[in-house]
């Protein structure tokens, strides 16, 4: 387990994988319709103050191209 510090209330807590979720950065429906890729991050909430803590970006998996 890794210890995380909240940037808002300075509370330190241990992070486990059940607390982590994926969140996306999007400007709503317009981004989805225009095909613009949204940024995806792992995030958690501070157990003391409830603010969202962005942990690290999620990178898109690249599929290996098969030889034809």
C-alpha distances in whole Angstrom, upper triangle without the diagonal:
4,7,10,13,16,19,21,21,18,16,13,10,6,6,6,8,11,11,12,16,18,21,24,26,30,33,34,37,38,36,35,39,40,37,35,31,29,26,22,19,15,15,14,16,16,16,18,21,20,20,19,16,17,14,16,19,19,22,25,25,28,30,32,36,38,41,44
4,6,10,13,16,18,18,16,14,10,8,5,5,7,10,13,12,12,15,18,20,23,25,28,31,33,36,37,34,34,38,38,36,33,30,27,24,21,17,14,14,13,15,14,15,17,19,18,18,17,14,14,11,13,17,18,21,24,25,28,30,32,36,38,42,45
4,7,10,13,16,15,12,10,7,5,4,6,9,12,14,12,13,17,19,20,23,25,28,31,33,36,37,35,35,39,39,37,34,31,28,25,22,18,15,14,12,13,12,13,14,16,16,16,16,13,14,12,14,18,20,23,26,27,30,33,35,39,41,45,48
4,7,9,12,12,9,8,6,5,6,6,10,13,14,12,12,15,17,18,21,22,25,28,30,33,34,32,32,36,36,34,32,29,25,22,20,16,13,11,10,11,9,11,12,14,14,13,12,9,11,9,12,16,18,21,25,26,30,32,35,38,41,44,47
4,6,9,9,6,6,4,7,9,10,14,16,17,14,14,17,19,19,22,22,26,28,30,33,35,32,33,37,37,35,32,30,26,23,21,17,15,13,11,11,9,11,11,12,13,12,12,9,11,11,14,18,20,23,27,29,32,35,38,41,44,47,50
4,5,6,5,5,6,8,11,11,15,17,18,14,14,16,18,18,20,20,23,25,27,31,32,30,31,35,35,34,31,28,25,22,20,17,15,12,10,9,6,9,9,9,10,8,9,7,10,11,14,17,20,24,27,29,33,36,38,41,45,48,51
4,6,6,8,10,12,15,15,18,20,21,17,17,18,19,18,20,20,23,24,27,30,31,29,31,34,34,33,30,28,24,21,20,17,16,13,12,11,9,13,12,11,12,9,10,8,10,12,15,18,21,24,27,30,33,36,39,42,45,48,51
4,6,8,11,13,16,17,20,22,22,18,18,19,21,19,21,20,23,24,26,30,31,30,31,35,35,34,31,29,26,23,22,19,18,15,13,11,9,12,10,8,10,8,10,9,12,14,17,20,23,26,29,32,35,39,42,44,48,51,53
4,6,9,12,15,16,20,22,22,18,19,21,22,21,24,23,26,28,29,33,34,33,34,38,38,37,34,32,29,26,25,21,20,17,14,12,9,10,8,7,10,9,12,11,15,16,20,23,25,29,32,35,38,41,44,47,50,53,56
4,6,10,13,15,18,21,21,18,19,21,23,22,24,24,28,29,31,35,36,34,36,39,39,38,35,33,29,26,25,21,20,17,15,13,10,11,10,10,12,11,13,12,15,15,19,22,25,28,31,34,37,40,43,46,49,52,55
4,7,10,12,16,19,19,16,17,20,22,22,24,25,28,30,32,35,37,35,36,40,40,39,36,33,30,27,25,21,19,16,13,11,8,9,7,9,11,11,13,12,15,15,19,22,25,28,31,33,37,40,42,46,49,52,55
4,7,10,13,16,17,14,16,19,21,22,25,25,29,31,33,36,38,35,36,40,40,39,36,33,30,27,24,21,18,15,13,12,9,9,9,11,13,13,14,12,15,14,18,21,23,27,30,32,35,38,40,44,47,50,53
4,6,10,13,14,11,13,16,19,20,24,25,28,31,32,35,37,35,35,39,40,38,35,32,29,26,23,20,16,14,11,11,8,8,9,12,13,13,14,12,15,13,17,20,22,26,29,30,34,36,39,42,45,48,51
4,7,10,11,10,11,15,18,20,23,25,29,32,33,35,37,35,35,39,39,37,35,32,29,25,22,19,15,14,11,12,10,10,12,15,15,16,15,13,15,13,16,20,21,24,27,28,31,34,36,40,42,45,48
4,7,8,7,8,12,15,17,20,22,26,29,29,32,34,32,32,35,36,34,32,28,25,22,19,16,12,11,9,10,10,10,13,15,14,15,13,11,12,10,13,16,17,21,23,24,28,30,33,36,39,42,45
4,6,6,7,11,14,17,20,23,26,29,30,32,34,32,31,35,36,33,32,28,25,23,19,16,12,12,10,12,12,12,16,18,16,17,15,14,14,12,14,17,17,20,23,23,27,29,31,35,37,40,43
4,5,5,8,11,15,18,21,24,27,28,30,32,29,29,32,33,31,29,26,23,20,17,14,10,11,10,12,14,14,18,20,17,18,15,14,14,12,13,15,15,18,19,20,24,25,28,31,34,37,40
4,6,8,11,14,18,21,24,27,27,29,32,29,28,32,33,31,30,26,24,21,18,15,12,11,9,11,13,13,17,18,16,17,15,15,15,14,16,17,17,20,21,22,26,27,30,33,35,39,42
4,7,10,13,16,19,22,25,25,28,30,28,27,31,32,30,28,25,22,20,16,14,10,8,6,8,10,10,14,15,12,13,11,11,12,11,14,16,16,19,21,23,26,28,31,35,37,41,43
4,7,10,13,16,19,22,23,25,27,25,24,28,29,27,25,22,19,16,13,10,6,6,5,8,11,12,16,16,14,13,11,10,10,9,11,12,12,16,18,19,23,25,28,31,34,37,40
4,7,10,13,16,19,19,22,24,21,21,25,26,23,22,19,16,14,10,8,6,6,6,9,13,14,18,18,14,14,11,11,10,10,11,12,11,14,16,17,21,23,27,30,32,36,38
4,7,10,13,17,17,19,21,18,17,21,22,20,18,15,12,10,7,6,5,6,9,12,15,17,20,20,16,15,12,11,10,10,10,9,8,11,13,15,18,21,24,27,30,33,35
4,7,10,13,13,16,18,15,15,19,20,18,16,13,10,8,6,5,6,7,9,12,15,18,20,19,15,14,10,11,9,10,11,10,9,13,14,17,20,22,26,28,31,35,37
4,6,10,10,13,14,12,12,16,16,14,12,10,6,6,4,6,9,10,13,15,18,21,23,21,18,16,12,13,10,12,12,10,10,12,13,16,19,21,25,27,30,34,35
4,7,9,12,13,10,11,15,15,14,11,9,6,5,6,8,11,12,15,16,19,22,24,22,19,16,13,13,11,13,13,11,11,13,14,18,21,23,27,29,32,35,37
4,5,8,9,7,8,12,12,11,9,9,6,7,9,12,15,15,18,19,22,25,27,24,21,19,16,17,15,17,16,14,14,16,16,20,22,24,28,29,33,36,37
4,7,7,6,9,11,11,12,10,11,9,11,13,15,18,18,21,21,24,27,29,26,23,20,18,19,17,20,20,17,18,19,19,23,25,27,31,32,35,38,39
4,6,6,7,9,11,12,11,12,10,13,14,16,19,19,21,22,25,28,29,27,23,21,19,21,19,22,22,19,19,21,20,23,25,27,31,32,35,38,39
4,5,5,6,9,10,10,12,11,15,16,19,22,22,24,25,29,31,33,30,27,25,22,24,22,25,24,22,21,22,21,24,26,27,31,31,34,37,38
4,5,5,6,9,9,11,11,15,17,20,23,24,26,27,30,33,35,32,29,27,24,26,24,26,25,22,22,22,21,24,26,27,31,31,34,37,37
4,6,5,6,5,8,8,11,14,17,20,21,24,26,29,32,33,31,28,25,22,23,21,23,22,19,18,19,18,21,22,24,27,28,31,34,35
4,6,5,6,8,8,12,14,17,20,21,24,26,29,32,34,32,28,26,23,24,22,24,22,19,18,18,17,20,21,22,26,26,29,32,33
4,5,8,10,12,15,17,21,24,25,28,30,33,35,37,35,32,30,27,28,26,28,26,23,22,22,20,22,23,24,27,27,30,33,33
4,5,9,11,15,17,21,24,26,29,30,34,36,38,36,33,30,27,28,26,27,25,22,21,21,19,22,22,24,27,26,29,32,32
4,6,9,13,15,19,22,24,27,29,32,35,37,35,32,30,27,27,24,25,23,20,18,17,15,18,18,20,23,23,26,28,29
4,6,10,13,16,20,22,25,27,30,33,35,33,30,27,24,24,21,23,20,17,16,15,14,17,18,20,23,23,27,29,30
4,7,9,13,16,19,22,24,28,31,33,31,28,25,22,22,18,20,17,14,13,12,10,14,15,17,20,21,25,28,29
4,6,10,13,15,19,21,24,27,29,27,24,22,18,18,15,17,15,11,11,11,11,14,16,19,22,24,27,30,32
4,7,10,12,16,19,22,25,27,25,22,19,16,15,12,13,11,8,8,9,10,13,16,19,22,24,27,30,32
4,7,10,13,16,19,22,25,23,20,18,14,13,10,11,9,6,5,8,9,12,15,18,21,24,27,30,32
4,6,10,13,16,19,21,20,18,15,11,10,7,7,6,4,5,8,11,14,17,20,23,26,29,33,35
4,7,11,14,16,19,19,16,14,10,9,6,5,6,6,7,10,13,15,19,21,24,27,30,34,36
4,7,10,13,15,15,12,10,7,5,4,5,7,9,10,14,16,19,22,25,28,31,34,38,40
4,7,9,12,12,9,8,6,5,7,7,11,13,14,18,20,22,26,28,31,34,37,41,43
4,6,9,8,5,5,5,6,9,10,14,16,17,21,23,26,29,32,35,38,41,44,47
4,5,6,5,6,6,7,11,12,15,18,20,24,26,29,32,35,38,41,44,47,50
4,6,6,8,10,11,14,15,18,21,23,26,29,31,35,37,40,43,46,49,52
4,6,8,11,12,16,17,21,24,25,29,32,34,38,40,43,46,49,53,55
4,6,9,11,15,17,20,23,25,29,31,34,37,40,43,46,49,52,55
4,7,9,13,15,18,20,22,26,28,31,34,37,40,43,46,49,52
4,6,10,13,16,18,20,24,26,29,32,35,38,41,44,48,50
4,6,9,12,14,16,20,22,25,28,31,35,37,40,44,46
4,6,10,12,14,18,21,23,27,30,33,36,39,42,45
4,6,8,11,14,17,20,23,26,29,32,36,39,41
4,7,10,13,16,19,22,25,28,31,34,37,40
4,7,10,13,15,18,22,24,27,31,34,37
4,6,10,13,15,19,22,24,28,31,33
4,7,9,12,16,19,21,25,28,30
4,6,9,13,15,18,21,25,27
4,6,9,13,15,19,22,24
4,6,9,12,15,19,21
4,6,9,12,16,18
4,6,9,13,15
4,6,10,13
4,7,9
4,6
4
